[in-house]
Amino acid sequence: MTLDKLSIGKSAVIKSVNGSGELRLRLLDMGLIPKTRVTVQKIAPLGDPIEILVRGYELTLRKEDASLIETDAVTDD
């Protein structure tokens, strides 16, 4: 499952960050690295962007970028 498929209040653990070049490096620099837990906080009315909680801070991502992040172990918070 990818990060863009999670619903509000759901948590998951990042399995891998796909993509290439600068975008992938930027996602990794923002703390989206494998084995990190993320929680979906908000989703905009039209579905884009989404706000997640990662490493103690809120991060807003475009849905297209969130689709590059593979997750597993979905839980409720």
The first five atom37 places (N, CA, C, CB, O) and aatype in JSON, in Angstrom:
{
  "aatype": [12, 16, 10, 3, 11, 10, 15, 9, 7, 11, 15, 0, 19, 9, 11, 15, 19, 2, 7, 15, 7, 6, 10, 1, 10, 1, 10, 10, 3, 12, 7, 10, 9, 14, 11, 16, 1, 19, 16, 19, 5, 11, 9, 0, 14, 10, 7, 3, 14, 9, 6, 9, 10, 19, 1, 7, 18, 6, 10, 16, 10, 1, 11, 6, 3, 0, 15, 10, 9, 6, 16, 3, 0, 19, 16, 3, 3],
  "atom_mask": [
    [1, 1, 1, 1, 1],
    [1, 1, 1, 1, 1],
    [1, 1, 1, 1, 1],
    [1, 1, 1, 1, 1],
    [1, 1, 1, 1, 1],
    [1, 1, 1, 1, 1],
    [1, 1, 1, 1, 1],
    [1, 1, 1, 1, 1],
    [1, 1, 1, 0, 1],
    [1, 1, 1, 1, 1],
    [1, 1, 1, 1, 1],
    [1, 1, 1, 1, 1],
    [1, 1, 1, 1, 1],
    [1, 1, 1, 1, 1],
    [1, 1, 1, 1, 1],
    [1, 1, 1, 1, 1],
    [1, 1, 1, 1, 1],
    [1, 1, 1, 1, 1],
    [1, 1, 1, 0, 1],
    [1, 1, 1, 1, 1],
    [1, 1, 1, 0, 1],
    [1, 1, 1, 1, 1],
    [1, 1, 1, 1, 1],
    [1, 1, 1, 1, 1],
    [1, 1, 1, 1, 1],
    [1, 1, 1, 1, 1],
    [1, 1, 1, 1, 1],
    [1, 1, 1, 1, 1],
    [1, 1, 1, 1, 1],
    [1, 1, 1, 1, 1],
    [1, 1, 1, 0, 1],
    [1, 1, 1, 1, 1],
    [1, 1, 1, 1, 1],
    [1, 1, 1, 1, 1],
    [1, 1, 1, 1, 1],
    [1, 1, 1, 1, 1],
    [1, 1, 1, 1, 1],
    [1, 1, 1, 1, 1],
    [1, 1, 1, 1, 1],
    [1, 1, 1, 1, 1],
    [1, 1, 1, 1, 1],
    [1, 1, 1, 1, 1],
    [1, 1, 1, 1, 1],
    [1, 1, 1, 1, 1],
    [1, 1, 1, 1, 1],
    [1, 1, 1, 1, 1],
    [1, 1, 1, 0, 1],
    [1, 1, 1, 1, 1],
    [1, 1, 1, 1, 1],
    [1, 1, 1, 1, 1],
    [1, 1, 1, 1, 1],
    [1, 1, 1, 1, 1],
    [1, 1, 1, 1, 1],
    [1, 1, 1, 1, 1],
    [1, 1, 1, 1, 1],
    [1, 1, 1, 0, 1],
    [1, 1, 1, 1, 1],
    [1, 1, 1, 1, 1],
    [1, 1, 1, 1, 1],
    [1, 1, 1, 1, 1],
    [1, 1, 1, 1, 1],
    [1, 1, 1, 1, 1],
    [1, 1, 1, 1, 1],
    [1, 1, 1, 1, 1],
    [1, 1, 1, 1, 1],
    [1, 1, 1, 1, 1],
    [1, 1, 1, 1, 1],
    [1, 1, 1, 1, 1],
    [1, 1, 1, 1, 1],
    [1, 1, 1, 1, 1],
    [1, 1, 1, 1, 1],
    [1, 1, 1, 1, 1],
    [1, 1, 1, 1, 1],
    [1, 1, 1, 1, 1],
    [1, 1, 1, 1, 1],
    [1, 1, 1, 1, 1],
    [1, 1, 1, 1, 1]
  ],
  "atom_positions": [
    [[0.85, -1.17, 0.0], [0.0, 0.0, 0.0], [0.89, 1.24, 0.0], [-0.96, 0.0, 1.22], [1.97, 1.24, 0.61]],
    [[0.45, 2.27, -0.68], [1.22, 3.52, -0.7], [0.59, 4.53, 0.26], [1.28, 4.1, -2.13], [-0.57, 4.4, 0.64]],
    [[1.37, 5.52, 0.63], [0.95, 6.51, 1.62], [-0.3, 7.28, 1.2], [2.08, 7.49, 1.88], [-1.11, 7.65, 2.05]],
    [[-0.48, 7.51, -0.08], [-1.65, 8.26, -0.54], [-2.96, 7.49, -0.37], [-1.48, 8.63, -1.99], [-4.03, 8.09, -0.49]],
    [[-2.9, 6.19, -0.11], [-4.1, 5.36, 0.05], [-4.59, 5.28, 1.49], [-3.82, 3.97, -0.46], [-5.68, 4.77, 1.74]],
    [[-3.8, 5.79, 2.45], [-4.22, 5.76, 3.85], [-5.31, 6.78, 4.12], [-3.02, 6.02, 4.78], [-5.33, 7.85, 3.51]],
    [[-6.21, 6.45, 5.02], [-7.27, 7.39, 5.37], [-6.89, 8.13, 6.66], [-8.63, 6.65, 5.55], [-5.92, 7.78, 7.32]],
    [[-7.65, 9.15, 6.98], [-7.37, 9.98, 8.15], [-7.37, 9.14, 9.42], [-8.41, 11.12, 8.27], [-8.26, 8.31, 9.64]],
    [[-6.36, 9.35, 10.25], [-6.24, 8.65, 11.51], [-5.5, 7.33, 11.43], [0.0, 0.0, 0.0], [-5.22, 6.73, 12.46]],
    [[-5.18, 6.87, 10.24], [-4.46, 5.61, 10.07], [-2.95, 5.86, 10.1], [-4.86, 4.93, 8.73], [-2.45, 6.89, 9.65]],
    [[-2.24, 4.88, 10.65], [-0.78, 4.94, 10.72], [-0.2, 3.78, 9.94], [-0.29, 4.92, 12.18], [-0.85, 2.76, 9.73]],
    [[1.03, 3.96, 9.52], [1.74, 2.9, 8.8], [3.23, 3.11, 8.99], [1.37, 2.89, 7.29], [3.68, 4.17, 9.42]],
    [[3.98, 2.09, 8.65], [5.43, 2.15, 8.71], [5.95, 2.19, 7.27], [6.03, 0.93, 9.5], [5.53, 1.39, 6.43]],
    [[6.84, 3.11, 6.99], [7.38, 3.24, 5.64], [8.24, 2.02, 5.32], [8.21, 4.54, 5.5], [9.13, 1.65, 6.09]],
    [[7.97, 1.42, 4.18], [8.72, 0.27, 3.72], [9.82, 0.7, 2.75], [7.79, -0.76, 3.06], [10.96, 0.22, 2.84]],
    [[9.49, 1.59, 1.82], [10.48, 2.09, 0.86], [10.01, 3.41, 0.27], [10.73, 1.06, -0.27], [8.82, 3.73, 0.27]],
    [[10.98, 4.17, -0.22], [10.69, 5.44, -0.89], [11.13, 5.28, -2.34], [11.42, 6.65, -0.19], [12.31, 5.13, -2.63]],
    [[10.16, 5.32, -3.24], [10.44, 5.15, -4.66], [10.71, 6.5, -5.3], [9.27, 4.45, -5.37], [10.8, 7.51, -4.6]],
    [[10.85, 6.52, -6.58], [11.16, 7.75, -7.28], [12.65, 7.8, -7.56], [0.0, 0.0, 0.0], [13.38, 6.85, -7.28]],
    [[13.08, 8.9, -8.11], [14.5, 9.02, -8.43], [14.94, 10.47, -8.33], [14.79, 8.46, -9.83], [14.13, 11.39, -8.29]],
    [[16.23, 10.64, -8.3], [16.83, 11.96, -8.35], [16.52, 12.83, -7.16], [0.0, 0.0, 0.0], [16.43, 12.36, -6.02]],
    [[16.35, 14.1, -7.43], [16.17, 15.1, -6.39], [14.91, 14.89, -5.56], [16.15, 16.46, -6.99], [14.91, 15.14, -4.36]],
    [[13.83, 14.45, -6.19], [12.58, 14.24, -5.46], [12.76, 13.18, -4.38], [11.45, 13.83, -6.41], [12.34, 13.38, -3.24]],
    [[13.38, 12.07, -4.72], [13.61, 11.0, -3.73], [14.49, 11.5, -2.6], [14.26, 9.77, -4.41], [14.22, 11.24, -1.43]],
    [[15.55, 12.23, -2.94], [16.44, 12.77, -1.91], [15.7, 13.76, -1.0], [17.64, 13.46, -2.56], [15.93, 13.78, 0.2]],
    [[14.83, 14.56, -1.58], [14.06, 15.52, -0.78], [13.14, 14.81, 0.2], [13.25, 16.44, -1.71], [13.04, 15.2, 1.36]],
    [[12.46, 13.75, -0.27], [11.57, 12.98, 0.61], [12.36, 12.36, 1.75], [10.84, 11.88, -0.19], [11.92, 12.38, 2.9]],
    [[13.53, 11.8, 1.45], [14.37, 11.22, 2.49], [14.85, 12.29, 3.46], [15.57, 10.5, 1.86], [14.87, 12.05, 4.67]],
    [[15.23, 13.46, 2.96], [15.68, 14.56, 3.82], [14.58, 15.05, 4.77], [16.17, 15.73, 2.97], [14.87, 15.54, 5.86]],
    [[13.32, 14.91, 4.36], [12.2, 15.33, 5.2], [11.87, 14.3, 6.27], [10.97, 15.6, 4.35], [10.92, 14.49, 7.04]],
    [[12.64, 13.23, 6.35], [12.43, 12.23, 7.38], [11.61, 11.04, 6.96], [0.0, 0.0, 0.0], [11.28, 10.19, 7.79]],
    [[11.28, 10.95, 5.69], [10.48, 9.83, 5.2], [11.41, 8.69, 4.79], [9.59, 10.27, 4.0], [11.61, 8.43, 3.61]],
    [[11.95, 8.03, 5.79], [12.89, 6.95, 5.53], [12.28, 5.62, 5.99], [14.23, 7.21, 6.26], [11.38, 5.61, 6.83]],
    [[12.75, 4.52, 5.43], [12.2, 3.21, 5.82], [12.23, 2.98, 7.33], [12.97, 2.11, 5.12], [13.14, 3.44, 8.02]],
    [[11.22, 2.25, 7.82], [11.01, 1.9, 9.22], [10.54, 3.08, 10.08], [12.29, 1.35, 9.79], [10.56, 2.99, 11.31]],
    [[10.13, 4.18, 9.45], [9.59, 5.33, 10.17], [8.07, 5.26, 10.17], [10.07, 6.66, 9.53], [7.45, 4.97, 9.14]],
    [[7.46, 5.51, 11.32], [6.0, 5.48, 11.45], [5.44, 6.83, 11.02], [5.58, 5.15, 12.91], [5.96, 7.88, 11.4]],
    [[4.37, 6.81, 10.23], [3.68, 8.01, 9.79], [2.19, 7.86, 10.07], [3.94, 8.29, 8.29], [1.65, 6.76, 10.03]],
    [[1.52, 8.99, 10.35], [0.08, 9.01, 10.6], [-0.55, 10.08, 9.73], [-0.24, 9.25, 12.11], [-0.05, 11.21, 9.67]],
    [[-1.64, 9.74, 9.05], [-2.35, 10.73, 8.24], [-3.18, 11.6, 9.17], [-3.25, 10.05, 7.16], [-4.03, 11.09, 9.9]],
    [[-2.95, 12.91, 9.14], [-3.65, 13.86, 10.0], [-4.86, 14.47, 9.3], [-2.7, 14.96, 10.44], [-5.96, 14.5, 9.84]],
    [[-4.63, 14.96, 8.07], [-5.69, 15.65, 7.32], [-5.56, 15.34, 5.84], [-5.64, 17.19, 7.56], [-4.47, 15.03, 5.34]],
    [[-6.68, 15.42, 5.15], [-6.7, 15.31, 3.7], [-7.55, 16.47, 3.19], [-7.27, 13.92, 3.22], [-8.66, 16.69, 3.68]],
    [[-7.04, 17.21, 2.23], [-7.77, 18.34, 1.67], [-9.09, 17.87, 1.06], [-6.9, 19.08, 0.61], [-9.2, 16.71, 0.66]],
    [[-10.09, 18.75, 0.98], [-11.41, 18.37, 0.46], [-11.39, 17.69, -0.9], [-12.26, 19.58, 0.38], [-12.2, 16.8, -1.16]],
    [[-10.5, 18.09, -1.77], [-10.42, 17.47, -3.09], [-9.39, 16.33, -3.13], [-10.06, 18.51, -4.15], [-9.1, 15.79, -4.19]],
    [[-8.84, 15.97, -1.96], [-7.93, 14.84, -1.88], [-6.46, 15.16, -2.04], [0.0, 0.0, 0.0], [-5.62, 14.28, -1.9]],
    [[-6.13, 16.4, -2.32], [-4.74, 16.77, -2.55], [-4.52, 18.18, -2.03], [-4.37, 16.66, -4.05], [-5.22, 19.08, -2.49]],
    [[-3.61, 18.43, -1.14], [-2.57, 17.58, -0.57], [-3.05, 16.83, 0.67], [-1.35, 18.41, -0.23], [-4.2, 16.96, 1.09]],
    [[-2.13, 16.04, 1.26], [-2.41, 15.36, 2.51], [-1.39, 15.79, 3.56], [-2.39, 13.81, 2.32], [-0.24, 16.09, 3.24]],
    [[-1.83, 15.82, 4.81], [-0.95, 16.2, 5.9], [-0.68, 14.96, 6.75], [-1.57, 17.35, 6.76], [-1.6, 14.26, 7.16]],
    [[0.6, 14.71, 7.01], [0.97, 13.55, 7.81], [1.79, 13.99, 9.01], [1.76, 12.53, 6.96], [2.39, 15.07, 9.02]],
    [[1.79, 13.15, 10.02], [2.63, 13.35, 11.19], [3.79, 12.37, 11.08], [1.83, 13.15, 12.54], [3.58, 11.16, 11.02]],
    [[5.0, 12.9, 11.05], [6.19, 12.07, 10.91], [7.29, 12.63, 11.8], [6.65, 12.0, 9.45], [7.62, 13.82, 11.71]],
    [[7.86, 11.79, 12.64], [8.97, 12.19, 13.52], [8.66, 13.43, 14.36], [10.2, 12.45, 12.69], [9.55, 14.24, 14.62]],
    [[7.4, 13.57, 14.79], [7.02, 14.66, 15.68], [6.66, 15.97, 15.01], [0.0, 0.0, 0.0], [6.41, 16.96, 15.7]],
    [[6.63, 16.02, 13.69], [6.2, 17.25, 13.03], [5.2, 16.94, 11.93], [7.41, 18.0, 12.44], [5.13, 15.82, 11.43]],
    [[4.43, 17.96, 11.56], [3.42, 17.81, 10.51], [4.03, 18.17, 9.17], [2.18, 18.68, 10.81], [4.69, 19.2, 9.03]],
    [[3.79, 17.32, 8.2], [4.35, 17.49, 6.87], [3.21, 17.39, 5.86], [5.46, 16.44, 6.58], [2.4, 16.46, 5.92]],
    [[3.16, 18.32, 4.93], [2.14, 18.29, 3.89], [2.79, 17.86, 2.58], [1.46, 19.68, 3.74], [3.81, 18.41, 2.16]],
    [[2.19, 16.85, 1.95], [2.72, 16.31, 0.7], [1.65, 16.32, -0.38], [3.23, 14.88, 0.92], [0.46, 16.17, -0.11]],
    [[2.1, 16.5, -1.61], [1.18, 16.31, -2.73], [0.86, 14.83, -2.83], [1.8, 16.85, -4.06], [1.69, 13.98, -2.51]],
    [[-0.33, 14.52, -3.28], [-0.77, 13.14, -3.4], [0.15, 12.37, -4.34], [-2.22, 13.07, -3.9], [0.45, 11.19, -4.11]],
    [[0.6, 13.01, -5.38], [1.52, 12.39, -6.35], [2.82, 11.96, -5.67], [1.82, 13.37, -7.5], [3.34, 10.88, -5.95]],
    [[3.34, 12.79, -4.77], [4.58, 12.45, -4.05], [4.32, 11.36, -3.02], [5.16, 13.7, -3.36], [5.16, 10.47, -2.83]],
    [[3.17, 11.42, -2.36], [2.83, 10.4, -1.36], [2.67, 9.03, -2.0], [1.55, 10.79, -0.64], [2.87, 8.01, -1.35]],
    [[2.31, 9.0, -3.28], [2.14, 7.71, -3.96], [3.47, 7.0, -4.2], [1.42, 7.92, -5.29], [3.48, 5.82, -4.57]],
    [[4.57, 7.69, -4.01], [5.9, 7.09, -4.18], [6.39, 6.39, -2.93], [6.89, 8.15, -4.59], [7.43, 5.73, -2.95]],
    [[5.64, 6.51, -1.83], [6.08, 5.97, -0.54], [5.3, 4.7, -0.23], [5.9, 7.02, 0.59], [4.1, 4.74, 0.03]],
    [[6.0, 3.57, -0.25], [5.4, 2.27, 0.06], [5.34, 2.09, 1.57], [6.2, 1.11, -0.61], [6.31, 2.36, 2.28]],
    [[4.18, 1.6, 2.07], [4.01, 1.39, 3.5], [3.49, 0.0, 3.79], [3.07, 2.44, 4.08], [3.02, -0.71, 2.9]],
    [[3.57, -0.39, 5.05], [2.95, -1.62, 5.5], [2.54, -1.46, 6.97], [3.9, -2.84, 5.32], [2.79, -0.41, 7.56]],
    [[1.93, -2.46, 7.55], [1.52, -2.47, 8.95], [0.58, -1.31, 9.29], [2.75, -2.41, 9.85], [0.88, -0.5, 10.16]],
    [[-0.55, -1.23, 8.6], [-1.53, -0.19, 8.83], [-2.23, -0.41, 10.18], [-2.57, -0.16, 7.69], [-2.66, -1.52, 10.49]],
    [[-2.33, 0.66, 10.98], [-2.99, 0.6, 12.29], [-3.85, 1.82, 12.49], [-1.96, 0.49, 13.42], [-3.74, 2.8, 11.76]],
    [[-4.72, 1.74, 13.5], [-5.53, 2.9, 13.91], [-4.79, 3.62, 15.03], [-6.96, 2.47, 14.37], [-4.09, 3.0, 15.82]],
    [[-4.96, 4.93, 15.08], [-4.39, 5.72, 16.18], [-5.48, 6.36, 16.99], [-3.43, 6.78, 15.66], [-5.2, 7.07, 17.96]]
  ]
}
